[in-house]
Amino acid sequence: AQSHVRVSFDVPEDTVLGIANGTLRILEAIRNIHPTCRFYQASSSEMYGDNPNIPEAGYNEESRFMPASPYACAKVFAHNLVRNYRTSYGLHASSGILFNHESPRRGETFVTRKITLAAANIRLGHQGCIELGNLDAKRDWGYAKDYVKGMWQMMQYDLPDDWVLATGISKTVREFAKAAFSSVGLNWEDYIDVSEKYFRPNEVDYLLGDSTKARETLGWKPEVDFKELVKIMVEQDIIEAKKGY
């Protein structure tokens, strides 16, 4: 499915068709053909959107959804479909409400990978600068490998449910850039320009997750912290950048 929040403003129909109708068709197939199989729904922290009532500990499974993009609206629809099919038909259908999870495999158009790739290329002399959007946006960033383990744990659990996966720590895009450039001995301020073309029509300024339920019921916890995550991404991008030249 189309998974880029900013792009969803440009191609809303394609985004909604893939996420909403795609989920519905899979659930219908399961219900009619193989109702005992287990289904995982990739829900998103973007569903909380621009909710002004942010709990001190972060958003949890009971927090109100206020989606602020076509992508997030579609995700809310798919998330509610899963709950409906779970309740109505007894399907083992679970939703992981994952906050931002990053790795060297992240697409190059996403801000985190865009930053780490630029830091690597600039350090090697292959790039001069990088344009970014809202540097003040705050996200709860974790390591994708940790989150995939959480997905697996949801599927092993006897009872289907909804779980938030998050680190419980929120950092700005500015802090991510600083960490990335610092890891290669550079000052981020010397290489980053802000461009309005990367701003969303409706910005989500702050996301923070509360994964207490997953920690207590599944025994899940993130293993890689913010600085280590950024380091992993930058080091891999240096390896990839050297291959390309």
C-alpha positions as CSV (number, residue, x, y, z in Angstrom):
1,A,0.0,0.0,0.0
2,Q,1.0,3.6,-0.4
3,S,2.7,4.3,2.9
4,H,4.1,7.8,2.7
5,V,2.1,10.4,4.7
6,R,3.2,13.5,2.7
7,V,2.6,11.7,-0.6
8,S,-0.9,10.7,0.5
9,F,-2.0,14.4,0.1
10,D,-1.0,14.2,-3.6
11,V,-2.5,10.8,-4.3
12,P,-5.4,10.4,-1.8
13,E,-7.5,8.0,-3.8
14,D,-4.6,5.6,-4.5
15,T,-3.7,5.8,-0.8
16,V,-7.2,5.0,0.5
17,L,-7.9,2.3,-2.0
18,G,-4.7,0.4,-1.1
19,I,-5.0,0.7,2.7
20,A,-8.8,0.6,3.3
21,N,-10.1,-1.6,0.5
22,G,-7.0,-3.7,0.5
23,T,-7.5,-4.5,4.2
24,L,-11.2,-5.2,3.7
25,R,-10.6,-7.6,0.8
26,I,-8.0,-9.6,2.8
27,L,-10.4,-9.8,5.9
28,E,-13.2,-11.0,3.6
29,A,-11.0,-13.6,2.1
30,I,-10.0,-14.9,5.5
31,R,-13.6,-14.9,6.8
32,N,-14.8,-16.9,3.8
33,I,-11.8,-19.2,3.1
34,H,-9.6,-19.7,6.1
35,P,-11.2,-18.2,9.3
36,T,-8.7,-19.9,11.6
37,C,-5.6,-18.2,10.2
38,R,-4.0,-15.2,12.0
39,F,-4.0,-11.7,10.6
40,Y,-1.7,-8.8,11.5
41,Q,-2.8,-5.3,10.7
42,A,-0.1,-2.6,10.4
43,S,-1.9,0.3,12.1
44,S,0.0,3.6,12.6
45,S,0.7,6.2,15.2
46,E,-0.3,8.7,12.5
47,M,-3.9,7.8,13.5
48,Y,-3.6,10.0,16.6
49,G,-2.9,12.9,14.3
50,D,-3.2,16.4,15.6
51,N,-5.0,15.4,18.8
52,P,-4.3,18.3,21.2
53,N,-4.9,16.1,24.3
54,I,-1.7,14.2,24.6
55,P,-1.4,12.0,27.7
56,E,1.8,12.7,29.7
57,A,2.9,9.1,29.1
58,G,2.0,9.2,25.5
59,Y,-0.8,7.8,23.3
60,N,-2.1,4.3,24.2
61,E,-4.7,1.9,22.8
62,E,-7.6,3.8,24.3
63,S,-6.5,7.3,23.1
64,R,-8.6,9.2,20.6
65,F,-7.8,9.1,16.9
66,M,-7.7,12.4,15.1
67,P,-6.1,11.6,11.7
68,A,-4.6,14.6,9.9
69,S,-3.8,13.1,6.5
70,P,-5.5,10.9,3.9
71,Y,-3.0,8.2,4.9
72,A,-4.0,8.4,8.5
73,C,-7.7,8.5,7.7
74,A,-7.4,5.3,5.7
75,K,-5.4,3.7,8.5
76,V,-8.2,4.5,11.0
77,F,-10.7,2.9,8.7
78,A,-8.6,-0.3,8.3
79,H,-7.9,-0.4,12.1
80,N,-11.6,-0.2,12.9
81,L,-12.4,-2.9,10.2
82,V,-10.0,-5.3,12.0
83,R,-11.6,-4.7,15.3
84,N,-15.1,-5.2,13.7
85,Y,-14.1,-8.5,12.1
86,R,-12.4,-9.7,15.2
87,T,-15.6,-9.0,17.3
88,S,-18.2,-10.0,14.7
89,Y,-16.5,-13.2,13.3
90,G,-14.1,-14.2,16.0
91,L,-11.0,-13.9,13.7
92,H,-7.6,-13.8,15.2
93,A,-7.0,-10.4,13.8
94,S,-4.6,-8.1,15.7
95,S,-3.5,-4.5,15.1
96,G,-0.1,-3.2,16.0
97,I,-0.2,0.6,16.4
98,L,3.4,1.2,15.7
99,F,5.2,4.5,16.2
100,N,8.0,5.4,13.8
101,H,10.3,2.5,13.3
102,E,13.4,3.0,11.3
103,S,16.3,1.0,9.8
104,P,18.8,1.1,6.9
105,R,16.0,-0.4,4.8
106,R,13.8,2.7,5.2
107,G,12.9,4.3,1.9
108,E,15.1,7.2,0.8
109,T,12.1,9.6,0.6
110,F,11.4,9.3,4.3
111,V,13.0,12.0,6.4
112,T,15.1,9.7,8.6
113,R,16.7,7.8,5.8
114,K,17.0,11.0,3.8
115,I,19.0,12.5,6.7
116,T,21.3,9.5,7.3
117,L,22.0,9.1,3.6
118,A,22.8,12.8,3.2
119,A,25.1,12.6,6.2
120,A,27.0,9.7,4.6
121,N,27.2,11.3,1.2
122,I,28.3,14.7,2.5
123,R,30.9,13.1,4.7
124,L,32.3,11.3,1.6
125,G,32.2,14.5,-0.5
126,H,29.4,13.2,-2.8
127,Q,26.8,15.8,-1.7
128,G,26.8,19.4,-0.7
129,C,23.6,19.9,1.4
130,I,20.1,18.6,2.1
131,E,16.6,20.2,2.1
132,L,14.2,19.3,4.9
133,G,10.8,20.4,6.0
134,N,9.5,20.9,9.6
135,L,12.6,20.5,11.9
136,D,10.4,20.9,15.0
137,A,8.2,17.9,14.3
138,K,8.7,15.4,17.2
139,R,8.4,11.6,16.7
140,D,8.8,8.5,18.9
141,W,11.6,6.7,16.9
142,G,12.6,3.1,17.4
143,Y,14.5,0.4,15.6
144,A,12.4,-1.6,13.1
145,K,14.0,-4.9,14.1
146,D,12.7,-4.5,17.6
147,Y,9.2,-3.7,16.3
148,V,9.1,-6.7,13.9
149,K,9.8,-8.9,17.0
150,G,6.8,-7.2,18.6
151,M,4.6,-8.1,15.6
152,W,5.7,-11.7,15.8
153,Q,4.8,-11.7,19.6
154,M,1.3,-10.4,18.8
155,M,0.8,-13.3,16.4
156,Q,1.9,-15.9,19.0
157,Y,-0.4,-14.5,21.7
158,D,-3.6,-16.6,22.1
159,L,-6.0,-13.6,22.2
160,P,-6.1,-11.1,19.3
161,D,-6.0,-7.5,20.4
162,D,-4.6,-4.0,19.7
163,W,-1.1,-3.1,20.9
164,V,1.0,0.1,20.8
165,L,4.7,-0.4,20.1
166,A,6.8,2.7,21.0
167,T,9.9,3.7,22.9
168,G,8.2,6.3,25.1
169,I,10.8,8.9,24.1
170,S,10.1,11.7,21.5
171,K,12.8,13.5,19.5
172,T,12.6,16.3,16.9
173,V,13.7,16.0,13.3
174,R,16.4,18.6,14.3
175,E,17.7,16.2,17.0
176,F,17.7,13.3,14.5
177,A,19.8,15.4,12.0
178,K,22.2,16.6,14.7
179,A,22.8,13.0,15.9
180,A,23.3,11.8,12.3
181,F,25.8,14.5,11.3
182,S,27.5,14.3,14.6
183,S,28.2,10.6,14.1
184,V,30.3,11.5,11.1
185,G,32.0,14.5,12.7
186,L,29.9,17.2,11.0
187,N,27.8,20.1,12.2
188,W,24.3,19.6,10.8
189,E,23.6,23.3,10.7
190,D,26.2,23.8,8.0
191,Y,24.4,21.4,5.5
192,I,20.7,21.7,6.1
193,D,18.3,24.1,4.4
194,V,14.5,24.3,5.2
195,S,12.1,24.2,2.3
196,E,8.4,24.7,2.6
197,K,7.8,22.2,-0.2
198,Y,8.4,19.5,2.4
199,F,5.8,20.7,4.8
200,R,2.5,18.9,5.0
201,P,-0.8,20.8,4.4
202,N,-1.7,19.7,8.0
203,E,1.2,19.1,10.2
204,V,1.4,16.6,13.1
205,D,3.8,18.3,15.4
206,Y,4.1,15.7,18.2
207,L,3.8,11.9,18.6
208,L,4.7,9.9,21.7
209,G,3.6,6.4,22.4
210,D,2.8,4.5,25.6
211,S,3.6,0.8,25.1
212,T,2.8,-0.4,28.6
213,K,0.2,-2.9,27.4
214,A,2.6,-4.6,25.0
215,R,5.4,-4.6,27.6
216,E,3.1,-6.2,30.3
217,T,1.1,-8.7,28.1
218,L,3.6,-9.6,25.4
219,G,6.8,-9.1,27.3
220,W,8.0,-6.7,24.5
221,K,10.5,-4.0,24.9
222,P,12.8,-2.0,22.6
223,E,16.4,-3.0,22.7
224,V,18.0,-0.3,20.5
225,D,18.0,3.4,21.7
226,F,17.8,6.5,19.7
227,K,21.5,7.2,19.3
228,E,22.3,3.6,18.4
229,L,19.5,3.6,15.8
230,V,20.9,6.7,14.1
231,K,24.4,5.3,14.2
232,I,23.3,2.0,12.6
233,M,21.6,3.8,9.8
234,V,24.4,6.2,9.1
235,E,27.1,3.5,9.2
236,Q,25.1,1.4,6.7
237,D,24.5,4.4,4.4
238,I,28.3,5.1,4.4
239,I,28.8,1.5,3.2
240,E,26.1,1.9,0.5
241,A,27.4,5.3,-0.6
242,K,30.9,4.0,-1.1
243,K,29.4,1.2,-3.4
244,G,27.8,3.8,-5.6
245,Y,31.0,5.7,-6.5
